[in-house]
Amino acid sequence: MNFRATPLRRLALAVLALGLSAQAFAGWYQVEVMIIAHNSTATGESSRELPYPDYPADAVLLGIAEAPHLPEQASTALQDAVANGGWQAGTDALTLTEMGRRMTESSKYRVLFHQRWRQPVDDGAMAVPVYLEGGEPTPVPVVLNGDLLPDDAPHPATEPELQGTLQLSLSRSLQVDTDLWLAGTNSEGMRYFSPMRESRRLGEGELHYLDSPRLGVLIRVTP
């Protein structure tokens, strides 16, 4: 997986992972997340267009097709959490499936990602970010002799249309921070990524919606 992150973020997350080694987690939570793309952008709304995504590199990979994968410097506490079922994704007991179906039928939205998992969160600390991806596989742009090859040219690799991280924290209340990136192509045929960086305090068991010009996130976190 091609993660990208600034050196400062790498250092902060490495310290976070090591710092959890001697701590017991405050609680475990069931997390259900649905990420949607807006098929059109409302008049007056615009999104940033950046040449590449920039999100935390040291993140947990959800266990979807394979077992969850932890960052290289993950603590013993995080390893024990995986052994106890942490970050193992599943589609059983999803509560937002019908909502996603209706949104898709409206032709206004596309569902890019929908999973649920269980993870620990420590009191007063941020949990390790969770890497999410979805949407359609998109070709990685190839430059030959200084020229960008057209989209219909043979490409050696693809990457997810949606990629990024979601991070929970617990202080006086739960909070979620998103660092999600959606790929697109501008009017000149150049590839770009639009970020969705939002923070929201969460009520336990409540459904929350975070919105941006190109992406929306539905999230419910339950003890």
N, C-alpha and C positions, 0 to 999 in steps of 0.2 A: 504494500500500500504506500502511495507516495504522499506522506505527510509533509506539510510545510509549517515552519514556525520560526519566530525570531529567537536569537540566542537567549534573550532575557526570559522569554516564556519557557524555553527548554529548562533553564536553570531553576525557575520558580516551581515548575512541575516536578522536577527531580527532587527538590527539597521537600515538596509536599508529600511525595510518595515515600521518601525515607522517614519523614516525620511521623507518619502514621504507624510505624512498625511496632511501637510499644503501646499503642492506644487500643482500647476497646471501643467499638463503634456504638454510638448512641442509639441507633435504631436501624431497622431494615424497612425498605419501602418498595411497593409495587409501582412501577412507572409505566404508563401507557402514553405513547407519543404517535401522533399522526402529523405528517408534514405535507402541505399542499402547495402547488404552484398556481398562481393566478394566470389564467389564459390570456388576459388582457390587463393593461395597466390603466387605472382611472385617469381622466383628464386632470392635469396639474400635478400628478404624482410622477416622480422619477426615482431611479435607483442609481447608486454609484456603480461605475463600471471600471473594474480593475483587471490587470492582465493575468493575474493568477491568484488562487486562494491563499489565505494566510491564517491558519488556525492552529491550536496546540498540537504539537507532534506526539507528545507522550500521553496517549489516550488509551482507554480500554476499548478493544474491539469486541462488539457484542458476539455472543455465541449463536450464530444463525445456522450456517452450514457446518461450522466446526465449533470446537470449544472456544470460550472467550480467551482473548489474548491480552495479557497485561503488558505495560511498559517494561523496558529492560530492568529498571531499578526499582521495581515494585517491591513493597515491603512484605514481610511474612504475613501481616494482617490481611493484606489484599489477596495474597495467594490462598490463605485460609478461606477468605470470602468466596473466591471462585470455587473452591472445593465444596462449599456449602450452597452452591447454586447461584452465586452472584453473577449478574450480567448474562445469564443464559436466556436468550430471547425465545419467544414463543408466540404463536397466533391463537392459542386457546384462551378462552374467556375475554376476548377483546370486546370492549363496550362501544367502540366508535365506528364499527363496520358499517352499520346502516347509515349513519351520518355521512361517512365517506362516499357511500353509494349514491346518496341523494345529491351530494355536491358534484360528483362526477357527471351525473345525469343532467345537471343544470348547464353543462358545457362551459361554466365559468372557471372551473378548477380541475386540476389533475392531482390525484393522490400519488406522491412520490415515495412515501415511507409510512409504514404502520406496523409497529411492534410493541410488545410489552416485555418487561424484564423486572427482576428483583435485584436491588442493590443496597449496600449499607451507606449511611451518611453519618458522619461524626459531628457531635455538638460543637459548634463554634469553629468549624473548619469546612473548607470546600472539598467535595468529593473529587476524585480523579475524573477528568472529562471522559465522556463516552463518545466514541467516533460513530457517526451515522452516515450512511450513503443510500442513494436511491435514484429513481427516475430511469431514464434510458441511457445505455452506454453511449458515450459520445467520442468521436475520434480525437486523438491528441494531435493538434496542429503540427505539421512537419514543414520545416524550412529547408529548401534545397537551393544551393548557390545564391542564398540571400532572398529567395522568393518563397512565399507561402504557397504550398500546394493547395489546390482546390479540395473541397470536402469530399468529392467523389473519387479522388485519387486514392490508391492503396495506402493504408496507414498501418504501421506496425503495432499500434496499441490503442486502447480506448480507456476512458476514465469515466466515473459516474457523473451524471448530470448534476446531482446533488451530492455535496460532501461537506463535512464539518463536524463540529462537536456540540454537545449539550452537557452542561455541568450543573449539578445541584449543590446547594450549601444549606446549612442549618445554623441559625443563630436564635433569635427570638421566634423566628418563623422560617419556613422553607423558602428558598429562592431558586429560580432557574436562570441560567445565563446561556444564551444561544450564540454560537459562532458558526453560522451556516452559510454556504456559498452555492449559488445556482449558476450554471454555465449558460451562456447565450451567445448570439452572433449579432453584431451591430449592422448598420446599413451598408457598411463598407466590406462586409464579409469577415471582419476580424472577430476573433473569439475574445470573450471577456467573462468575468465572474461578478455577480452582484452579491454583496454580503448582507446577512441579516444578523445583526448584533443587538440583542435585546435582553433586558433583565426584567424579571417579574417576581414579586412575592406570591407565594402559593398558599391557598388554604387546603388543608389535608382533605383529600377525597373530592375536592371541587374541580370542575372542568374549567380550564383557562385557555384563552385564545390570544396568541401573540401574532401581530400582523406587521407586514412590511409591503412595499410596493410589488414585490414579485413572489414572496413566500408568506405562508401562514403556518403556525404551529398550534395544534391542539394538544394539551397535556393534562393528565390527571395523575397525581401522586397520592398513594394511599398507604397508611401504615400496615 
